Amino acid sequence: MTDRPLALSRLRRHGSTVVTAGGDLTLGAYPELRDYLLKSAAEDPDGLIADISGLAIHDPALVSVFTLVAMRIGEWPAIPFAVVSARAEHRNLLRRRAVDRFAAVHSDAGAAEAGLDRPVRLRARREFARSPHAAARARQFVTETCAEWTVPHVRDDACVVVSELVENAIEHTTSAPRVRLDVRRAMFTVAVADDSSVPARLHEGLDLAERGLGLKAVAQLTRAWGCSSTWPGGKIVWAVLAAPARPR
């Protein structure tokens, strides 16, 4: 029997994005479902819900895709994730494979949305025109935001991070960098989006004494960093710093 291709769609609701998945979950379809969920999370909803009621799962091991997604978006953008299915065999399988240790499991999207754990969150966004002054303006934006949120402990490192990410966006893409600052679960996140699909890569051999510290400095200053694809083909480079002071 021929495998049915995945049928994926997403709906932005007031409190979350719901991704509906149908078709056959096969080894070949695994990365497609994974990437679709991660891209949906990068859109910055307050929560992500995967409705798999219409999904046929022939290999139980493939539900690990939901564990992987939960772990990745738990780090960034640190939003709650739930998996729902109207089919009891799906929910039982998710629990047998311990998916419910990483993502809540519910029978419908309404119950999942009501049960999402939404921690206190602060957000700020700004787009900067392409110019030699973009990085300096981004640093000023970070400085002002850290003062407003009363998280001065992260200001200096966050300024270095945003400067490097904005300079990379200016140098390696043709789009205006879009900066997103976020505090959630005692973590301060700096994220810079652009319209290029080329992923950011860390060059291990870069000497920190050279001009432009690049992603090596970002990696050394932060708890975690990464690059996530977005709709309709750009990316977000993000970095997470601990925020020891309680934000206002």
Backbone bond lengths (Angstrom), bond angles and torsions (degrees), N, CA, C in turn:
res aa  C-N    CA-C-N  psi(-1)  N-CA   C-N-CA  omega(-1)  CA-C   N-CA-C  phi
1 M - - - 1.463 - - 1.536 109.17 -
2 T 1.305 116.13 135.74 1.459 121.27 -179.06 1.519 110.27 -75.05
3 D 1.326 114.71 134.97 1.462 119.29 177.52 1.521 110.61 -67.27
4 R 1.316 115.82 139.95 1.458 120.27 174.74 1.525 109.44 -81.48
5 P 1.339 117.76 135.45 1.473 118.86 178.04 1.517 110.79 -67.00
6 L 1.327 115.26 156.88 1.454 119.64 175.83 1.523 110.40 -64.13
7 A 1.316 115.58 141.52 1.468 122.44 171.63 1.519 106.55 -118.04
8 L 1.322 116.16 111.11 1.464 121.12 -173.69 1.515 110.66 -121.54
9 S 1.315 115.90 137.67 1.463 121.25 175.76 1.520 107.91 -148.51
10 R 1.324 115.59 160.20 1.462 119.18 179.43 1.517 109.83 -136.31
11 L 1.324 114.66 146.43 1.459 122.00 -179.76 1.512 107.96 -131.27
12 R 1.329 116.35 122.96 1.466 120.87 178.12 1.515 108.41 -85.12
13 R 1.317 116.44 116.39 1.450 122.49 177.30 1.518 108.98 -102.08
14 H 1.325 116.17 179.32 1.464 120.09 -177.45 1.521 111.51 -61.60
15 G 1.334 117.16 -41.19 1.449 119.17 -173.97 1.515 114.94 -112.03
16 S 1.344 117.84 1.62 1.457 118.72 -176.22 1.529 109.63 -168.85
17 T 1.329 115.27 172.16 1.460 122.33 167.95 1.520 107.56 -109.75
18 V 1.328 116.53 129.22 1.463 121.95 178.70 1.521 108.32 -105.63
19 V 1.319 116.57 119.99 1.464 122.85 174.29 1.521 107.90 -99.59
20 T 1.321 116.39 123.35 1.462 121.64 178.36 1.520 108.55 -102.25
21 A 1.329 116.73 126.97 1.456 122.29 -177.33 1.516 110.34 -119.60
22 G 1.336 115.73 131.07 1.450 121.99 175.50 1.517 109.77 -133.54
23 G 1.333 117.03 176.82 1.459 121.01 -177.89 1.511 111.09 92.08
24 D 1.339 116.40 -159.74 1.459 122.01 -177.06 1.517 110.47 -104.70
25 L 1.336 116.33 128.19 1.450 121.10 173.92 1.524 107.69 -86.44
26 T 1.329 115.67 103.02 1.458 122.83 179.74 1.525 109.06 -114.45
27 L 1.344 115.51 173.98 1.461 119.38 177.38 1.523 110.62 -60.66
28 G 1.333 117.38 -37.11 1.452 120.42 178.33 1.516 113.11 -71.09
29 A 1.337 116.71 -30.11 1.467 120.47 -179.06 1.524 112.41 -84.19
30 Y 1.325 117.17 -15.30 1.470 122.77 -177.33 1.534 111.78 -52.07
31 P 1.371 119.85 -54.30 1.468 118.72 -178.25 1.529 113.06 -65.79
32 E 1.329 117.52 -29.40 1.467 119.69 178.59 1.526 110.87 -65.82
33 L 1.319 116.41 -44.60 1.466 120.10 178.17 1.522 110.75 -66.44
34 R 1.335 116.76 -44.16 1.467 121.24 178.29 1.527 111.12 -56.03
35 D 1.336 116.64 -50.97 1.462 120.31 -175.63 1.524 111.48 -67.92
36 Y 1.329 117.31 -34.36 1.466 119.94 178.46 1.526 110.26 -64.57
37 L 1.321 116.77 -42.95 1.465 120.07 178.96 1.527 111.47 -66.55
38 L 1.326 117.36 -41.53 1.464 120.09 -179.66 1.520 111.57 -66.92
39 K 1.325 117.91 -39.02 1.461 120.66 176.18 1.525 110.63 -63.84
40 S 1.318 116.66 -39.69 1.466 120.13 179.03 1.518 110.73 -64.45
41 A 1.331 117.18 -37.18 1.462 120.88 177.47 1.520 111.41 -67.38
42 A 1.332 117.16 -33.97 1.466 120.98 -178.51 1.523 112.44 -68.90
43 E 1.338 117.34 -15.21 1.465 120.50 177.04 1.522 112.04 -71.49
44 D 1.319 116.72 -5.08 1.464 123.05 174.78 1.518 114.18 72.27
45 P 1.346 118.20 46.29 1.464 118.68 171.02 1.515 109.73 -76.49
46 D 1.323 116.83 171.46 1.464 120.45 176.47 1.519 111.68 -79.01
47 G 1.322 117.09 -15.00 1.453 121.52 178.22 1.515 109.28 -168.62
48 L 1.326 116.78 159.11 1.467 121.92 179.97 1.520 108.83 -125.82
49 I 1.332 115.65 132.48 1.456 122.28 179.75 1.523 108.33 -126.35
50 A 1.335 116.36 130.07 1.461 121.57 175.74 1.523 108.49 -106.74
51 D 1.336 116.28 115.56 1.472 121.63 177.70 1.524 107.74 -96.53
52 I 1.333 116.68 108.96 1.465 121.31 -174.54 1.526 111.85 -109.63
53 S 1.321 116.86 23.16 1.469 120.01 -177.96 1.521 112.20 -57.32
54 G 1.337 117.34 -33.61 1.458 121.19 -177.78 1.511 114.16 -94.81
55 L 1.335 117.59 11.46 1.464 121.52 -176.04 1.529 110.32 -94.98
56 A 1.322 115.71 133.83 1.462 121.05 174.25 1.519 108.74 -96.37
57 I 1.328 117.14 121.36 1.468 122.20 -176.57 1.528 107.80 -114.46
58 H 1.340 116.32 102.45 1.458 120.63 -177.07 1.529 111.89 -89.63
59 D 1.325 117.75 -26.22 1.461 121.90 178.13 1.520 108.25 -114.71
60 P 1.327 119.28 109.08 1.473 121.50 -176.23 1.531 113.50 -56.18
61 A 1.331 117.81 -28.56 1.464 120.25 -177.69 1.526 111.98 -64.37
62 L 1.330 117.71 -22.91 1.463 120.56 -175.46 1.523 112.90 -72.36
63 V 1.325 119.05 -12.80 1.459 119.25 176.40 1.524 111.17 -69.94
64 S 1.328 116.89 -6.22 1.464 119.61 173.40 1.518 112.00 -61.04
65 V 1.334 117.69 -16.34 1.467 120.53 176.12 1.524 110.49 -57.51
66 F 1.316 117.63 -34.59 1.468 120.51 -178.26 1.529 111.13 -75.47
67 T 1.326 116.78 -33.67 1.461 119.57 173.86 1.517 110.71 -64.58
68 L 1.335 116.19 -44.07 1.464 120.75 179.31 1.523 111.29 -60.83
69 V 1.328 116.69 -45.92 1.468 120.83 179.88 1.521 110.11 -62.57
70 A 1.330 117.49 -44.00 1.462 120.99 -179.67 1.518 111.22 -60.19
71 M 1.328 117.52 -41.90 1.459 121.01 -179.12 1.528 111.12 -67.69
72 R 1.324 116.46 -40.96 1.467 119.30 -178.27 1.516 112.10 -68.74
73 I 1.316 117.53 -46.47 1.465 117.70 -177.51 1.520 111.39 -79.80
74 G 1.335 117.42 -13.03 1.450 119.46 172.33 1.517 111.50 -68.37
75 E 1.334 116.15 -28.60 1.460 120.81 177.18 1.519 110.78 -83.13
76 W 1.317 116.99 -46.44 1.464 123.41 173.74 1.515 107.85 -154.68
77 P 1.317 117.82 131.35 1.468 129.63 6.86 1.520 115.09 -87.42
78 A 1.317 117.14 21.40 1.472 122.71 175.29 1.520 111.93 58.81
79 I 1.332 115.53 47.22 1.461 120.48 177.24 1.525 108.93 -109.92
80 P 1.335 117.64 153.91 1.466 119.94 178.78 1.526 111.12 -70.49
81 F 1.334 115.47 149.76 1.463 122.36 -176.96 1.520 108.57 -133.21
82 A 1.337 115.27 137.15 1.464 120.53 178.14 1.525 109.15 -137.24
83 V 1.322 115.34 151.55 1.466 122.25 175.34 1.515 107.61 -118.30
84 V 1.337 116.51 131.56 1.460 119.73 -178.78 1.525 109.91 -126.09
85 S 1.329 114.69 149.25 1.457 121.27 173.25 1.516 108.68 -156.07
86 A 1.312 115.35 138.50 1.456 120.44 175.82 1.530 111.03 -76.79
87 R 1.335 117.14 -7.93 1.464 121.72 -175.85 1.537 109.92 -97.90
88 A 1.320 115.48 122.66 1.464 120.83 -177.61 1.525 111.44 -61.58
89 E 1.352 117.65 -33.59 1.467 118.86 -179.32 1.521 111.81 -65.79
90 H 1.338 116.10 -32.32 1.467 119.54 174.79 1.524 110.60 -65.04
91 R 1.314 116.12 -49.47 1.465 119.81 -176.48 1.521 110.85 -63.25
92 N 1.344 116.66 -39.35 1.461 119.91 177.98 1.526 110.95 -64.99
93 L 1.332 116.37 -39.95 1.462 120.21 178.82 1.524 110.74 -63.66
94 L 1.327 116.94 -44.32 1.462 120.65 179.55 1.524 111.23 -60.10
95 R 1.312 116.72 -37.18 1.470 119.96 179.67 1.527 111.19 -74.84
96 R 1.335 117.03 -37.96 1.468 119.41 177.53 1.525 111.32 -63.92
97 R 1.318 116.23 -34.95 1.475 120.15 -179.29 1.527 111.71 -90.03
98 A 1.337 117.32 10.80 1.474 124.23 174.99 1.519 113.52 63.43
99 V 1.327 117.97 22.01 1.469 120.29 175.57 1.522 110.14 -63.51
100 D 1.334 116.35 -32.09 1.467 119.59 -177.52 1.528 112.86 -69.39
101 R 1.325 118.33 -7.58 1.466 120.42 172.73 1.532 111.22 -74.54
102 F 1.322 116.61 -20.21 1.463 121.65 -175.72 1.524 112.63 -115.48
103 A 1.323 117.37 -27.55 1.462 121.73 -179.39 1.522 108.58 -137.97
104 A 1.325 115.67 139.84 1.460 119.39 176.70 1.526 109.94 -65.86
105 V 1.325 116.96 144.87 1.462 122.70 179.94 1.519 108.38 -118.45
106 H 1.351 116.35 126.31 1.463 121.62 -177.57 1.524 110.00 -135.81
107 S 1.332 114.92 168.99 1.472 120.42 -179.84 1.521 112.64 -90.49
108 D 1.327 118.73 -17.36 1.463 120.56 179.36 1.526 110.00 -153.33
109 A 1.326 115.53 160.54 1.465 121.13 -174.92 1.522 112.21 -66.95
110 G 1.319 117.02 -33.52 1.460 119.55 179.90 1.512 111.70 -62.65
111 A 1.345 116.60 -45.29 1.461 120.39 178.33 1.529 110.55 -66.18
112 A 1.328 116.11 -37.67 1.469 119.31 179.74 1.523 110.79 -64.97
113 E 1.321 116.44 -44.00 1.461 119.68 -179.22 1.524 110.96 -64.56
114 A 1.324 116.78 -40.11 1.464 120.09 179.19 1.515 111.56 -65.94
115 G 1.330 117.27 -27.93 1.452 120.59 -176.75 1.510 115.18 -95.41
116 L 1.345 117.80 0.35 1.464 119.46 -179.04 1.522 110.91 -63.45
117 D 1.307 115.11 134.26 1.467 121.70 177.21 1.525 107.82 -84.33
118 R 1.329 116.64 104.52 1.457 121.01 -176.99 1.528 109.43 -107.83
119 P 1.311 117.59 97.30 1.466 119.66 179.16 1.515 111.24 -70.53
120 V 1.327 115.82 162.61 1.458 120.78 177.64 1.516 108.85 -57.44
121 R 1.336 115.53 135.89 1.451 120.47 -174.96 1.517 110.44 -138.85
122 L 1.324 115.33 139.06 1.453 122.19 173.15 1.519 107.71 -118.55
123 R 1.345 116.71 138.24 1.459 120.41 -177.92 1.520 110.48 -137.52
124 A 1.311 115.93 145.50 1.460 121.57 174.00 1.530 107.74 -147.71
125 R 1.319 116.76 141.39 1.465 122.02 -178.37 1.518 109.88 -135.70
126 R 1.327 114.92 148.14 1.459 119.63 172.70 1.522 109.73 -159.73
127 E 1.319 115.79 139.53 1.467 121.58 174.97 1.520 108.83 -101.61
128 F 1.332 115.76 139.87 1.457 121.02 -178.01 1.524 109.93 -118.11
129 A 1.316 115.29 133.17 1.457 120.23 178.63 1.526 109.86 -64.33
130 R 1.313 116.28 149.38 1.460 121.26 177.57 1.530 109.02 -68.90
131 S 1.316 115.94 113.09 1.459 120.76 179.67 1.521 108.42 -164.84
132 P 1.344 117.60 164.41 1.470 120.24 176.74 1.528 112.67 -63.41
133 H 1.337 117.30 -14.20 1.463 121.53 -177.55 1.532 112.65 -97.24
134 A 1.328 117.83 0.84 1.464 120.30 -173.76 1.525 111.98 -60.26
135 A 1.332 117.35 -44.54 1.467 119.96 -178.06 1.526 111.39 -64.50
136 A 1.347 116.83 -41.93 1.472 120.12 179.14 1.523 110.56 -63.16
137 R 1.317 116.88 -40.57 1.465 120.28 178.96 1.519 111.12 -67.64
138 A 1.329 116.66 -35.40 1.461 119.79 176.74 1.526 110.86 -66.70
139 R 1.330 117.12 -38.96 1.471 119.84 177.13 1.526 111.18 -63.53
140 Q 1.327 116.63 -38.55 1.464 119.70 177.63 1.524 110.71 -65.17
141 F 1.314 116.41 -39.09 1.465 121.63 176.72 1.528 110.57 -60.47
142 V 1.326 117.04 -43.86 1.464 121.18 178.40 1.526 110.31 -64.36
143 T 1.323 117.10 -44.54 1.467 121.39 -179.21 1.522 110.83 -59.67
144 E 1.329 116.74 -46.47 1.461 120.89 -179.83 1.530 111.17 -64.68
145 T 1.325 116.73 -40.49 1.460 120.32 -178.02 1.525 111.34 -69.20
146 C 1.332 117.14 -40.81 1.471 119.77 177.63 1.525 111.33 -62.22
147 A 1.327 116.31 -37.37 1.463 119.61 177.53 1.529 110.59 -66.96
148 E 1.316 116.75 -42.69 1.468 121.09 -179.33 1.526 111.11 -64.87
149 W 1.329 116.96 -38.21 1.460 121.23 -177.94 1.530 112.78 -89.47
150 T 1.307 117.03 -0.62 1.468 124.02 -178.86 1.531 111.90 54.11
151 V 1.324 115.43 51.36 1.471 121.61 173.56 1.538 108.41 -126.41
152 P 1.341 117.94 59.71 1.466 120.10 -177.15 1.518 113.34 -65.13
153 H 1.332 118.12 -20.34 1.459 121.41 -177.42 1.531 112.03 -61.34
154 V 1.319 117.50 -29.24 1.467 119.87 -175.92 1.525 112.46 -98.49
155 R 1.328 117.53 -3.87 1.468 120.46 -170.94 1.531 112.75 -57.31
156 D 1.337 117.29 -51.09 1.465 119.25 -173.73 1.523 111.67 -64.48
157 D 1.332 116.95 -47.06 1.463 119.19 178.97 1.525 110.90 -65.25
158 A 1.329 116.76 -39.47 1.459 120.02 179.91 1.527 110.96 -64.35
159 C 1.316 117.37 -34.66 1.472 120.61 178.36 1.526 110.83 -66.75
160 V 1.336 116.89 -40.58 1.465 119.73 176.88 1.526 110.05 -63.07
161 V 1.326 116.05 -45.13 1.464 120.91 -177.63 1.524 111.03 -62.89
162 V 1.326 117.41 -49.61 1.462 118.96 -177.34 1.519 110.69 -64.74
163 S 1.331 117.23 -35.17 1.460 120.50 178.68 1.531 110.67 -62.12
164 E 1.324 116.23 -46.90 1.466 119.94 -179.10 1.525 111.40 -65.08
165 L 1.326 117.32 -42.98 1.459 120.01 -177.59 1.523 111.58 -68.58
166 V 1.326 117.18 -38.76 1.467 119.93 178.20 1.529 110.26 -68.53
167 E 1.319 117.23 -43.07 1.461 119.92 178.61 1.528 111.38 -61.98
168 N 1.335 117.01 -38.35 1.463 120.25 176.24 1.521 111.53 -62.72
169 A 1.338 115.61 -42.61 1.460 119.33 179.71 1.526 111.00 -63.88
170 I 1.326 117.02 -40.00 1.459 120.72 179.27 1.531 110.75 -66.92
171 E 1.333 115.82 -42.53 1.461 119.91 -174.51 1.520 113.21 -75.11
172 H 1.335 117.04 -37.07 1.469 119.99 -169.67 1.514 114.60 -107.60
173 T 1.330 118.81 -3.23 1.465 120.71 177.76 1.524 109.38 -132.65
174 T 1.311 115.27 175.40 1.468 120.31 178.09 1.519 111.48 -110.03
175 S 1.321 117.65 11.09 1.464 120.35 -176.08 1.521 111.13 -105.10
176 A 1.324 115.31 161.45 1.464 121.15 175.44 1.521 108.76 -77.15
177 P 1.328 118.88 131.05 1.469 120.33 -179.91 1.524 111.69 -69.11
178 R 1.324 115.17 138.36 1.457 122.03 179.09 1.528 107.82 -115.83
179 V 1.319 116.03 115.31 1.464 121.67 -173.82 1.523 109.90 -97.37
180 R 1.316 115.23 134.90 1.459 121.77 178.03 1.518 108.51 -128.01
181 L 1.313 117.26 123.49 1.464 122.98 176.62 1.517 108.47 -110.22
182 D 1.323 115.65 144.29 1.458 119.10 -172.47 1.516 109.59 -152.15
183 V 1.317 117.03 136.07 1.462 121.83 169.32 1.518 107.85 -120.65
184 R 1.320 115.54 123.22 1.469 121.68 177.14 1.524 107.71 -154.25
185 R 1.316 116.46 137.38 1.464 122.55 179.09 1.533 111.40 52.68
186 A 1.326 116.55 45.13 1.472 122.97 177.27 1.517 112.74 61.52
187 M 1.324 117.67 23.41 1.451 121.85 176.38 1.522 109.72 -121.25
188 F 1.314 115.93 136.31 1.460 122.79 178.09 1.523 107.18 -104.31
189 T 1.324 116.33 124.23 1.458 121.36 -176.82 1.511 111.03 -115.43
190 V 1.333 115.24 134.61 1.459 123.08 171.18 1.524 106.66 -111.42
191 A 1.321 117.30 124.98 1.458 121.28 179.32 1.523 109.08 -133.21
192 V 1.323 116.22 137.49 1.460 121.30 179.22 1.520 108.14 -126.88
193 A 1.334 115.78 122.15 1.461 121.99 -178.18 1.520 110.15 -103.39
194 D 1.344 114.75 147.82 1.460 120.87 172.24 1.525 108.19 -144.79
195 D 1.318 116.63 178.76 1.463 120.89 -174.34 1.520 113.31 -98.73
196 S 1.321 117.75 10.61 1.465 121.01 -179.81 1.517 110.31 -94.03
197 S 1.327 116.02 138.56 1.460 120.64 178.44 1.525 112.31 -87.04
198 V 1.330 117.93 -5.54 1.467 121.33 -179.32 1.525 108.63 -71.41
199 P 1.321 118.71 120.89 1.478 120.15 -176.15 1.517 112.11 -69.40
200 A 1.319 115.78 151.18 1.462 121.28 174.47 1.519 108.64 -75.30
201 R 1.330 116.31 137.60 1.462 120.74 -177.63 1.518 110.41 -129.05
202 L 1.313 114.58 141.54 1.461 121.44 178.64 1.525 109.27 -88.42
203 H 1.339 116.95 125.25 1.456 122.29 176.41 1.527 107.68 -99.07
204 E 1.309 115.62 105.47 1.459 120.77 -172.21 1.527 113.21 -62.30
205 G 1.326 117.97 -28.20 1.450 119.93 -172.99 1.510 115.15 -81.41
206 L 1.322 118.23 0.55 1.459 120.54 -176.37 1.516 111.21 -66.99
207 D 1.322 116.09 129.11 1.462 122.51 177.30 1.517 108.56 -82.46
208 L 1.334 116.98 126.83 1.463 120.23 -177.65 1.526 112.08 -63.49
209 A 1.333 118.02 -15.97 1.460 119.89 177.42 1.519 112.11 -80.08
210 E 1.335 116.73 -13.39 1.454 120.03 -179.04 1.524 110.63 -74.06
211 R 1.325 114.55 161.30 1.462 120.37 176.72 1.523 108.46 -65.72
212 G 1.343 116.52 130.63 1.458 120.63 179.26 1.512 110.80 80.44
213 L 1.302 116.72 99.59 1.458 119.86 -176.10 1.514 112.40 -72.20
214 G 1.353 116.56 -26.70 1.446 120.39 176.30 1.514 114.00 66.11
215 L 1.335 114.60 -161.71 1.453 120.28 -174.40 1.521 112.50 -71.24
216 K 1.324 118.14 -16.93 1.466 119.07 176.30 1.522 110.15 -63.28
217 A 1.326 116.84 -42.66 1.465 119.88 176.94 1.517 110.72 -65.43
218 V 1.326 116.83 -40.53 1.462 120.69 178.40 1.534 109.77 -59.66
219 A 1.330 116.82 -44.88 1.457 121.04 -179.37 1.527 111.74 -63.93
220 Q 1.332 117.01 -36.63 1.463 120.22 -177.93 1.526 112.57 -75.68
221 L 1.321 117.34 -28.70 1.456 120.38 -175.25 1.526 113.37 -88.82
222 T 1.313 117.63 -16.40 1.460 120.24 -169.50 1.523 112.38 -114.79
223 R 1.321 113.16 161.59 1.465 120.59 177.21 1.523 110.45 -72.14
224 A 1.317 116.63 -36.63 1.458 122.64 178.94 1.520 108.42 -160.80
225 W 1.333 116.26 154.03 1.455 119.95 174.75 1.528 107.46 -148.43
226 G 1.321 115.85 162.96 1.449 119.21 -179.69 1.513 110.99 -171.04
227 C 1.320 114.42 179.72 1.462 121.89 -179.88 1.522 107.63 -133.05
228 S 1.322 117.22 124.34 1.461 121.90 -177.01 1.518 110.45 -121.18
229 S 1.326 115.52 136.72 1.465 120.48 176.08 1.521 110.50 -73.72
230 T 1.328 116.01 152.34 1.464 121.34 -179.50 1.521 109.65 -132.11
231 W 1.318 115.37 168.28 1.462 120.89 171.92 1.526 107.94 -83.72
232 P 1.342 119.52 141.53 1.470 126.87 -3.78 1.516 112.38 -100.67
233 G 1.314 119.47 37.92 1.460 120.39 175.39 1.514 114.44 143.67
234 G 1.313 118.95 3.83 1.452 120.86 177.63 1.517 111.34 -89.38
235 K 1.330 116.05 -159.68 1.458 119.99 179.64 1.516 110.11 -149.69
236 I 1.317 115.32 164.63 1.461 123.32 171.93 1.520 107.56 -127.79
237 V 1.327 116.28 125.97 1.460 121.03 172.69 1.521 106.43 -100.35
238 W 1.323 116.72 124.53 1.452 120.76 -172.37 1.532 110.85 -128.37
239 A 1.316 114.64 155.57 1.462 121.12 178.74 1.519 108.58 -145.88
240 V 1.336 116.44 140.22 1.456 122.39 -174.89 1.529 110.23 -115.30
241 L 1.315 115.54 126.98 1.469 121.75 175.82 1.521 108.28 -117.43
242 A 1.319 116.46 145.12 1.463 119.65 174.99 1.520 108.26 -71.40
243 A 1.338 116.36 142.54 1.466 122.44 178.40 1.518 107.63 -117.39
244 P 1.362 118.60 89.13 1.457 120.32 -173.17 1.513 115.32 -66.06
245 A 1.348 117.11 -26.57 1.452 118.80 177.98 1.521 110.16 -82.79
246 R 1.310 117.34 149.04 1.463 120.33 178.58 1.523 108.69 -73.97
247 P 1.374 118.61 121.75 1.458 120.22 179.28 1.510 111.08 -70.95
248 R 1.328 115.33 153.02 1.455 119.61 179.67 1.517 108.61 -86.14
